[in-house]
Amino acid sequence: MQDVSSLVAQAREGRPRAVARLISLVEGASPQLREVMAALAPLTGNAYVVGLTGSPGVGKSTSTSALVTAYRRQGKRVGVLAVDPSSPFSGGALLGDRVRMSEHASDPGVYIRSMATRGHLGGLAWAAPQAIRVLDAAGCDVILVETVGVGQSEVEIASQADTSVVLLAPGMGDGIQAAKAGILEIGDVYVVNKADRDGADATARELNHMLGLGESRGPGDWRPPIVKTVAARGEGIDEVVEALEKHHAWMEEHGVLAERRLARASQEVETIAVTALRQRIGDLHGDRRLSALAERIVAGELDPYRAADSLVEGLTES
Protein backbone atom coordinates (compact mmCIF):
# COMPACT_ATOMS: atom_id res chain seq x y z
CA MET A 1 0.00 0.00 0.00
CA GLN A 2 1.24 3.48 -0.88
CA ASP A 3 1.56 6.24 1.69
CA VAL A 4 -0.89 8.63 0.03
CA SER A 5 -0.16 11.67 2.19
CA SER A 6 3.56 11.30 1.50
CA LEU A 7 2.95 10.91 -2.24
CA VAL A 8 0.75 14.03 -2.32
CA ALA A 9 3.37 16.04 -0.41
CA GLN A 10 6.09 14.91 -2.82
CA ALA A 11 3.88 15.70 -5.83
CA ARG A 12 3.37 19.21 -4.45
CA GLU A 13 7.14 19.56 -4.40
CA GLY A 14 7.21 18.72 -8.11
CA ARG A 15 8.67 15.25 -7.84
CA PRO A 16 7.69 13.42 -11.05
CA ARG A 17 7.82 9.93 -9.53
CA ALA A 18 5.20 10.87 -6.96
CA VAL A 19 2.96 12.36 -9.67
CA ALA A 20 3.43 9.20 -11.75
CA ARG A 21 2.48 6.95 -8.83
CA LEU A 22 -0.64 8.97 -8.07
CA ILE A 23 -1.79 8.81 -11.69
CA SER A 24 -1.04 5.07 -11.74
CA LEU A 25 -3.31 4.64 -8.70
CA VAL A 26 -6.00 6.50 -10.64
CA GLU A 27 -5.56 4.50 -13.86
CA GLY A 28 -5.53 1.21 -12.00
CA ALA A 29 -8.70 2.06 -10.03
CA SER A 30 -6.72 1.33 -6.88
CA PRO A 31 -8.55 0.65 -3.59
CA GLN A 32 -6.71 3.78 -2.41
CA LEU A 33 -8.35 5.94 -5.09
CA ARG A 34 -10.89 7.43 -2.67
CA GLU A 35 -8.08 8.31 -0.24
CA VAL A 36 -6.10 9.93 -3.07
CA MET A 37 -9.05 12.04 -4.24
CA ALA A 38 -9.86 13.12 -0.67
CA ALA A 39 -6.26 14.25 -0.16
CA LEU A 40 -6.18 16.15 -3.47
CA ALA A 41 -9.56 17.90 -3.18
CA PRO A 42 -8.39 20.96 -1.17
CA LEU A 43 -5.40 21.44 -3.49
CA THR A 44 -7.20 21.66 -6.83
CA GLY A 45 -8.96 24.36 -8.84
CA ASN A 46 -5.95 26.45 -9.82
CA ALA A 47 -4.82 24.98 -13.14
CA TYR A 48 -6.05 26.16 -16.54
CA VAL A 49 -7.10 23.07 -18.53
CA VAL A 50 -6.75 23.27 -22.30
CA GLY A 51 -8.00 20.44 -24.50
CA LEU A 52 -6.58 19.83 -27.97
CA THR A 53 -8.51 17.70 -30.41
CA GLY A 54 -8.80 17.08 -34.12
CA SER A 55 -8.61 14.41 -36.77
CA PRO A 56 -5.54 12.18 -37.09
CA GLY A 57 -2.65 13.83 -38.90
CA VAL A 58 -3.39 17.47 -38.08
CA GLY A 59 -0.35 17.77 -35.80
CA LYS A 60 -1.83 17.58 -32.30
CA SER A 61 1.33 16.29 -30.64
CA THR A 62 3.54 18.80 -32.44
CA SER A 63 1.18 21.62 -31.49
CA THR A 64 1.04 20.43 -27.88
CA SER A 65 4.84 20.36 -27.70
CA ALA A 66 5.05 23.87 -29.18
CA LEU A 67 2.51 25.14 -26.62
CA VAL A 68 4.57 23.60 -23.81
CA THR A 69 7.59 25.56 -25.07
CA ALA A 70 5.57 28.79 -25.19
CA TYR A 71 4.18 28.38 -21.67
CA ARG A 72 7.57 27.44 -20.27
CA ARG A 73 8.96 30.69 -21.68
CA GLN A 74 6.37 32.39 -19.46
CA GLY A 75 7.71 30.47 -16.48
CA LYS A 76 4.57 28.36 -16.06
CA ARG A 77 4.57 24.74 -14.92
CA VAL A 78 2.90 22.56 -17.53
CA GLY A 79 1.27 19.15 -17.32
CA VAL A 80 0.42 17.13 -20.42
CA LEU A 81 -2.03 14.25 -20.62
CA ALA A 82 -1.58 12.65 -24.02
CA VAL A 83 -4.35 10.13 -24.58
CA ASP A 84 -3.44 7.36 -27.00
CA PRO A 85 -5.29 4.38 -28.45
CA SER A 86 -5.00 1.22 -26.38
CA SER A 87 -2.99 -1.84 -27.27
CA PRO A 88 -5.41 -4.74 -27.74
CA PHE A 89 -2.89 -6.95 -25.97
CA SER A 90 -1.55 -5.04 -22.97
CA GLY A 91 -4.23 -2.34 -22.66
CA GLY A 92 -1.45 0.25 -22.60
CA ALA A 93 -0.98 3.33 -24.76
CA LEU A 94 0.15 2.47 -28.29
CA LEU A 95 1.91 5.64 -29.34
CA GLY A 96 3.57 7.00 -26.22
CA ASP A 97 3.68 10.79 -26.58
CA ARG A 98 6.58 11.04 -24.15
CA VAL A 99 8.70 9.80 -27.05
CA ARG A 100 7.25 12.40 -29.42
CA MET A 101 7.75 15.20 -26.85
CA SER A 102 11.21 14.07 -25.78
CA GLU A 103 12.59 17.63 -25.96
CA HIS A 104 10.72 18.41 -22.73
CA ALA A 105 11.60 15.17 -20.94
CA SER A 106 14.42 16.68 -18.88
CA ASP A 107 12.52 19.85 -17.94
CA PRO A 108 11.49 19.68 -14.26
CA GLY A 109 8.72 22.19 -14.98
CA VAL A 110 6.97 19.82 -17.38
CA TYR A 111 5.19 16.56 -16.62
CA ILE A 112 4.04 14.44 -19.57
CA ARG A 113 1.91 11.33 -19.22
CA SER A 114 0.56 9.06 -21.93
CA MET A 115 -2.74 7.45 -21.03
CA ALA A 116 -4.56 4.67 -22.85
CA THR A 117 -8.24 4.97 -23.75
CA ARG A 118 -8.74 1.30 -22.77
CA GLY A 119 -11.74 1.17 -25.06
CA HIS A 120 -13.35 4.34 -23.70
CA LEU A 121 -14.98 6.35 -26.50
CA GLY A 122 -14.99 10.12 -26.75
CA GLY A 123 -11.28 10.60 -27.43
CA LEU A 124 -10.30 10.50 -23.73
CA ALA A 125 -9.25 7.93 -21.18
CA TRP A 126 -11.85 7.11 -18.52
CA ALA A 127 -9.41 8.19 -15.79
CA ALA A 128 -8.65 11.58 -17.39
CA PRO A 129 -10.72 13.70 -14.95
CA GLN A 130 -8.91 12.27 -11.92
CA ALA A 131 -5.52 12.50 -13.65
CA ILE A 132 -6.24 16.18 -14.32
CA ARG A 133 -6.89 16.60 -10.58
CA VAL A 134 -3.50 15.03 -9.81
CA LEU A 135 -1.66 17.45 -12.11
CA ASP A 136 -3.67 20.37 -10.77
CA ALA A 137 -2.82 19.49 -7.17
CA ALA A 138 0.82 18.97 -8.15
CA GLY A 139 1.07 22.65 -8.97
CA CYS A 140 0.72 22.74 -12.75
CA ASP A 141 -0.37 26.17 -13.95
CA VAL A 142 -1.53 24.84 -17.33
CA ILE A 143 -2.68 21.32 -18.18
CA LEU A 144 -2.79 20.37 -21.85
CA VAL A 145 -5.00 17.39 -22.64
CA GLU A 146 -4.37 15.95 -26.08
CA THR A 147 -7.02 13.52 -27.31
CA VAL A 148 -6.66 10.62 -29.68
CA GLY A 149 -7.50 11.38 -33.30
CA VAL A 150 -11.24 11.94 -33.22
CA GLY A 151 -14.17 11.91 -35.58
CA GLN A 152 -17.34 13.94 -35.46
CA SER A 153 -18.91 12.17 -32.47
CA GLU A 154 -15.91 11.92 -30.13
CA VAL A 155 -16.13 15.31 -28.49
CA GLU A 156 -15.82 14.51 -24.80
CA ILE A 157 -12.88 16.90 -24.41
CA ALA A 158 -15.35 19.80 -24.38
CA SER A 159 -16.70 18.62 -21.04
CA GLN A 160 -13.26 18.16 -19.47
CA ALA A 161 -11.41 21.32 -20.52
CA ASP A 162 -11.79 24.98 -19.64
CA THR A 163 -10.94 25.83 -23.25
CA SER A 164 -11.19 23.46 -26.22
CA VAL A 165 -8.85 23.89 -29.19
CA VAL A 166 -9.84 22.21 -32.45
CA LEU A 167 -7.02 21.62 -34.92
CA LEU A 168 -7.43 21.21 -38.66
CA ALA A 169 -4.98 21.09 -41.55
CA PRO A 170 -5.16 21.81 -45.28
CA GLY A 171 -5.18 18.91 -47.67
CA MET A 172 -7.38 16.77 -45.44
CA GLY A 173 -9.98 16.30 -48.17
CA ASP A 174 -13.48 16.58 -46.75
CA GLY A 175 -12.14 16.96 -43.21
CA ILE A 176 -14.14 20.06 -42.36
CA GLN A 177 -17.34 18.62 -43.81
CA ALA A 178 -16.84 15.37 -41.89
CA ALA A 179 -16.15 17.23 -38.67
CA LYS A 180 -18.82 19.90 -38.83
CA ALA A 181 -21.50 17.94 -36.99
CA GLY A 182 -19.17 17.23 -34.09
CA ILE A 183 -15.86 18.78 -33.21
CA LEU A 184 -16.54 22.01 -35.09
CA GLU A 185 -19.32 22.71 -32.61
CA ILE A 186 -17.16 22.46 -29.49
CA GLY A 187 -14.18 24.69 -30.27
CA ASP A 188 -13.34 27.85 -28.37
CA VAL A 189 -10.24 28.38 -30.51
CA TYR A 190 -9.66 26.93 -33.98
CA VAL A 191 -6.19 26.28 -35.35
CA VAL A 192 -5.33 25.60 -38.98
CA ASN A 193 -1.97 23.89 -38.62
CA LYS A 194 0.54 23.19 -41.41
CA ALA A 195 -0.34 26.60 -42.80
CA ASP A 196 2.71 26.53 -45.07
CA ARG A 197 0.88 24.02 -47.25
CA ASP A 198 -1.25 24.90 -50.25
CA GLY A 199 -4.87 25.39 -49.33
CA ALA A 200 -4.35 26.76 -45.83
CA ASP A 201 -6.07 30.06 -46.62
CA ALA A 202 -8.96 28.22 -48.28
CA THR A 203 -9.32 25.95 -45.25
CA ALA A 204 -9.43 28.97 -42.93
CA ARG A 205 -12.03 30.68 -45.13
CA GLU A 206 -14.21 27.56 -45.30
CA LEU A 207 -13.93 27.14 -41.54
CA ASN A 208 -14.88 30.76 -40.96
CA HIS A 209 -17.87 30.38 -43.29
CA MET A 210 -19.09 27.23 -41.56
CA LEU A 211 -18.73 28.78 -38.12
CA GLY A 212 -20.74 31.77 -39.32
CA LEU A 213 -23.54 29.51 -40.57
CA GLY A 214 -23.98 27.98 -37.15
CA GLU A 215 -23.72 31.18 -35.14
CA SER A 216 -26.41 32.29 -32.75
CA ARG A 217 -24.28 34.64 -30.67
CA GLY A 218 -25.37 37.86 -29.07
CA PRO A 219 -23.39 40.98 -28.14
CA GLY A 220 -20.56 40.14 -25.77
CA ASP A 221 -20.60 36.42 -26.61
CA TRP A 222 -17.32 34.72 -27.40
CA ARG A 223 -16.53 34.38 -31.09
CA PRO A 224 -13.96 31.62 -31.64
CA PRO A 225 -10.88 32.93 -33.43
CA ILE A 226 -9.12 31.04 -36.23
CA VAL A 227 -5.33 30.97 -35.94
CA LYS A 228 -2.96 29.67 -38.62
CA THR A 229 0.18 27.90 -37.43
CA VAL A 230 3.17 25.88 -38.53
CA ALA A 231 3.67 24.09 -35.25
CA ALA A 232 6.76 22.19 -36.40
CA ARG A 233 8.55 25.56 -36.68
CA GLY A 234 6.76 27.24 -33.79
CA GLU A 235 5.09 29.74 -36.12
CA GLY A 236 1.77 31.14 -34.91
CA ILE A 237 2.03 29.47 -31.49
CA ASP A 238 2.31 32.79 -29.65
CA GLU A 239 -0.93 33.82 -31.35
CA VAL A 240 -2.59 30.61 -30.12
CA VAL A 241 -1.44 31.35 -26.56
CA GLU A 242 -2.78 34.89 -26.88
CA ALA A 243 -6.15 33.54 -28.07
CA LEU A 244 -6.22 31.12 -25.12
CA GLU A 245 -5.45 33.91 -22.66
CA LYS A 246 -8.21 36.07 -24.14
CA HIS A 247 -10.70 33.23 -23.86
CA HIS A 248 -9.66 32.55 -20.26
CA ALA A 249 -10.13 36.22 -19.38
CA TRP A 250 -13.51 36.34 -21.14
CA MET A 251 -14.72 33.26 -19.26
CA GLU A 252 -13.71 34.73 -15.92
CA GLU A 253 -15.38 38.05 -16.72
CA HIS A 254 -18.67 36.43 -17.74
CA GLY A 255 -18.76 33.65 -15.13
CA VAL A 256 -18.41 30.97 -17.80
CA LEU A 257 -15.30 29.43 -16.24
CA ALA A 258 -17.11 28.75 -12.96
CA GLU A 259 -20.10 27.32 -14.86
CA ARG A 260 -17.91 24.95 -16.85
CA ARG A 261 -16.09 23.74 -13.76
CA LEU A 262 -19.38 23.15 -11.93
CA ALA A 263 -20.68 21.18 -14.92
CA ARG A 264 -17.45 19.18 -15.02
CA ALA A 265 -17.70 18.32 -11.33
CA SER A 266 -21.36 17.33 -11.71
CA GLN A 267 -20.55 15.05 -14.61
CA GLU A 268 -17.67 13.51 -12.68
CA VAL A 269 -19.94 12.71 -9.71
CA GLU A 270 -22.57 11.26 -12.04
CA THR A 271 -20.00 9.09 -13.82
CA ILE A 272 -18.64 7.73 -10.55
CA ALA A 273 -22.14 7.00 -9.26
CA VAL A 274 -23.23 5.28 -12.50
CA THR A 275 -20.01 3.24 -12.58
CA ALA A 276 -20.56 2.11 -8.99
CA LEU A 277 -24.17 1.19 -9.76
CA ARG A 278 -23.12 -0.71 -12.89
CA GLN A 279 -20.60 -2.68 -10.85
CA ARG A 280 -23.26 -3.59 -8.30
CA ILE A 281 -25.60 -4.70 -11.08
CA GLY A 282 -22.75 -6.73 -12.59
CA ASP A 283 -22.34 -8.48 -9.26
CA LEU A 284 -25.98 -9.63 -9.56
CA HIS A 285 -25.32 -11.95 -12.51
CA GLY A 286 -26.47 -15.32 -11.27
CA ASP A 287 -28.33 -13.63 -8.39
CA ARG A 288 -31.91 -14.83 -7.85
CA ARG A 289 -33.34 -11.28 -7.90
CA LEU A 290 -32.16 -10.65 -11.44
CA SER A 291 -33.28 -14.10 -12.61
CA ALA A 292 -36.73 -13.61 -11.07
CA LEU A 293 -37.21 -10.28 -12.87
CA ALA A 294 -36.08 -11.87 -16.15
CA GLU A 295 -38.57 -14.70 -15.73
CA ARG A 296 -41.44 -12.23 -15.19
CA ILE A 297 -40.44 -10.31 -18.34
CA VAL A 298 -40.39 -13.52 -20.43
CA ALA A 299 -43.78 -14.48 -18.98
CA GLY A 300 -45.22 -11.11 -19.98
CA GLU A 301 -45.94 -10.14 -16.38
CA LEU A 302 -43.50 -7.24 -16.32
CA ASP A 303 -41.93 -4.88 -18.84
CA PRO A 304 -38.14 -4.33 -18.79
CA TYR A 305 -38.41 -0.69 -17.68
CA ARG A 306 -40.42 -1.53 -14.56
CA ALA A 307 -38.04 -4.41 -13.92
CA ALA A 308 -35.06 -2.04 -14.16
CA ASP A 309 -36.78 0.43 -11.81
CA SER A 310 -37.35 -2.36 -9.33
CA LEU A 311 -33.73 -3.44 -9.56
CA VAL A 312 -32.38 0.09 -9.05
CA GLU A 313 -34.69 0.65 -6.08
CA GLY A 314 -33.51 -2.58 -4.52
CA LEU A 315 -29.84 -1.67 -5.03
CA THR A 316 -30.19 1.83 -3.62
CA GLU A 317 -32.05 0.59 -0.56
CA SER A 318 -29.59 -2.19 0.20
Solvent accessible surface area in square Angstrom, and as a share of the most:
residue,aa,sasa,rsa
1,M,199,0.89
2,Q,71,0.32
3,D,88,0.46
4,V,4,0.02
5,S,80,0.51
6,S,41,0.26
7,L,6,0.03
8,V,12,0.07
9,A,51,0.40
10,Q,53,0.23
11,A,3,0.03
12,R,108,0.39
13,E,113,0.51
14,G,20,0.19
15,R,125,0.46
16,P,83,0.52
17,R,187,0.68
18,A,1,0.01
19,V,5,0.03
20,A,30,0.24
21,R,113,0.41
22,L,0,0.00
23,I,0,0.00
24,S,53,0.34
25,L,21,0.10
26,V,0,0.00
27,E,19,0.09
28,G,53,0.51
29,A,59,0.46
30,S,19,0.12
31,P,128,0.81
32,Q,12,0.05
33,L,36,0.18
34,R,190,0.69
35,E,92,0.41
36,V,0,0.00
37,M,39,0.18
38,A,71,0.55
39,A,35,0.27
40,L,2,0.01
41,A,57,0.44
42,P,109,0.68
43,L,46,0.23
44,T,31,0.18
45,G,45,0.44
46,N,119,0.61
47,A,3,0.02
48,Y,18,0.07
49,V,4,0.02
50,V,0,0.00
51,G,0,0.00
52,L,2,0.01
53,T,0,0.00
54,G,0,0.00
55,S,30,0.19
56,P,91,0.57
57,G,50,0.48
58,V,2,0.01
59,G,16,0.16
60,K,18,0.08
61,S,14,0.09
62,T,57,0.33
63,S,5,0.03
64,T,0,0.00
65,S,8,0.05
66,A,15,0.12
67,L,3,0.01
68,V,0,0.00
69,T,49,0.29
70,A,4,0.03
71,Y,2,0.01
72,R,70,0.26
73,R,160,0.58
74,Q,88,0.39
75,G,58,0.55
76,K,67,0.28
77,R,68,0.25
78,V,1,0.00
79,G,0,0.00
80,V,0,0.00
81,L,0,0.00
82,A,0,0.00
83,V,3,0.01
84,D,3,0.02
85,P,54,0.34
86,S,27,0.18
87,S,17,0.11
88,P,115,0.72
89,F,191,0.80
90,S,94,0.61
91,G,25,0.24
92,G,27,0.26
93,A,37,0.29
94,L,97,0.48
95,L,102,0.51
96,G,18,0.18
97,D,0,0.00
98,R,130,0.47
99,V,117,0.67
100,R,112,0.41
101,M,1,0.00
102,S,71,0.46
103,E,126,0.57
104,H,16,0.07
105,A,82,0.63
106,S,107,0.69
107,D,36,0.19
108,P,121,0.76
109,G,8,0.08
110,V,18,0.10
111,Y,29,0.11
112,I,17,0.09
113,R,24,0.09
114,S,10,0.07
115,M,1,0.00
116,A,5,0.04
117,T,14,0.08
118,R,123,0.45
119,G,63,0.61
120,H,67,0.30
121,L,140,0.69
122,G,11,0.10
123,G,2,0.02
124,L,1,0.00
125,A,2,0.02
126,W,102,0.36
127,A,1,0.01
128,A,0,0.00
129,P,20,0.13
130,Q,13,0.06
131,A,0,0.00
132,I,9,0.05
133,R,69,0.25
134,V,1,0.00
135,L,1,0.00
136,D,15,0.08
137,A,2,0.01
138,A,1,0.01
139,G,29,0.28
140,C,7,0.04
141,D,64,0.33
142,V,3,0.01
143,I,0,0.00
144,L,0,0.00
145,V,0,0.00
146,E,8,0.04
147,T,2,0.01
148,V,22,0.13
149,G,32,0.30
150,V,5,0.03
151,G,37,0.36
152,Q,92,0.41
153,S,93,0.60
154,E,47,0.21
155,V,44,0.25
156,E,47,0.21
157,I,1,0.00
158,A,39,0.30
159,S,41,0.26
160,Q,8,0.03
161,A,2,0.01
162,D,0,0.00
163,T,0,0.00
164,S,2,0.01
165,V,1,0.01
166,V,0,0.00
167,L,2,0.01
168,L,12,0.06
169,A,4,0.03
170,P,1,0.01
171,G,77,0.74
172,M,69,0.31
173,G,73,0.70
174,D,112,0.58
175,G,20,0.19
176,I,13,0.07
177,Q,90,0.40
178,A,60,0.47
179,A,5,0.04
180,K,96,0.41
181,A,61,0.48
182,G,6,0.05
183,I,2,0.01
184,L,10,0.05
185,E,131,0.59
186,I,32,0.16
187,G,9,0.09
188,D,9,0.05
189,V,0,0.00
190,Y,3,0.01
191,V,4,0.03
192,V,0,0.00
193,N,4,0.02
194,K,51,0.21
195,A,27,0.21
196,D,82,0.42
197,R,123,0.45
198,D,140,0.72
199,G,40,0.38
200,A,4,0.03
201,D,78,0.40
202,A,48,0.37
203,T,17,0.10
204,A,15,0.12
205,R,156,0.57
206,E,71,0.32
207,L,0,0.00
208,N,70,0.36
209,H,113,0.51
210,M,29,0.13
211,L,19,0.09
212,G,36,0.35
213,L,132,0.66
214,G,66,0.63
215,E,63,0.28
216,S,111,0.72
217,R,98,0.36
218,G,36,0.34
219,P,146,0.92
220,G,52,0.50
221,D,75,0.39
222,W,43,0.15
223,R,117,0.43
224,P,10,0.07
225,P,41,0.26
226,I,47,0.24
227,V,18,0.10
228,K,91,0.39
229,T,2,0.01
230,V,14,0.08
231,A,6,0.05
232,A,88,0.69
233,R,147,0.54
234,G,39,0.37
235,E,80,0.36
236,G,19,0.18
237,I,8,0.04
238,D,86,0.45
239,E,91,0.41
240,V,4,0.02
241,V,6,0.04
242,E,86,0.39
243,A,8,0.06
244,L,0,0.00
245,E,76,0.34
246,K,115,0.49
247,H,1,0.00
248,H,47,0.21
249,A,58,0.45
250,W,46,0.16
251,M,0,0.00
252,E,105,0.47
253,E,139,0.62
254,H,86,0.38
255,G,31,0.30
256,V,27,0.15
257,L,15,0.08
258,A,61,0.47
259,E,111,0.50
260,R,73,0.27
261,R,65,0.24
262,L,125,0.62
263,A,62,0.48
264,R,35,0.13
265,A,38,0.30
266,S,73,0.47
267,Q,69,0.31
268,E,19,0.09
269,V,102,0.59
270,E,110,0.49
271,T,77,0.45
272,I,88,0.45
273,A,58,0.45
274,V,65,0.37
275,T,54,0.32
276,A,39,0.30
277,L,49,0.25
278,R,152,0.55
279,Q,115,0.51
280,R,96,0.35
281,I,52,0.26
282,G,35,0.34
283,D,117,0.61
284,L,8,0.04
285,H,141,0.63
286,G,81,0.78
287,D,44,0.23
288,R,155,0.57
289,R,118,0.43
290,L,46,0.23
291,S,41,0.27
292,A,35,0.27
293,L,24,0.12
294,A,49,0.38
295,E,91,0.41
296,R,102,0.37
297,I,63,0.32
298,V,134,0.77
299,A,67,0.52
300,G,66,0.63
301,E,109,0.49
302,L,17,0.09
303,D,56,0.29
304,P,76,0.48
305,Y,174,0.66
306,R,140,0.51
307,A,6,0.04
308,A,48,0.37
309,D,83,0.43
310,S,54,0.35
311,L,21,0.11
312,V,58,0.33
313,E,102,0.46
314,G,27,0.26
315,L,6,0.03
316,T,92,0.53
317,E,147,0.66
318,S,94,0.61
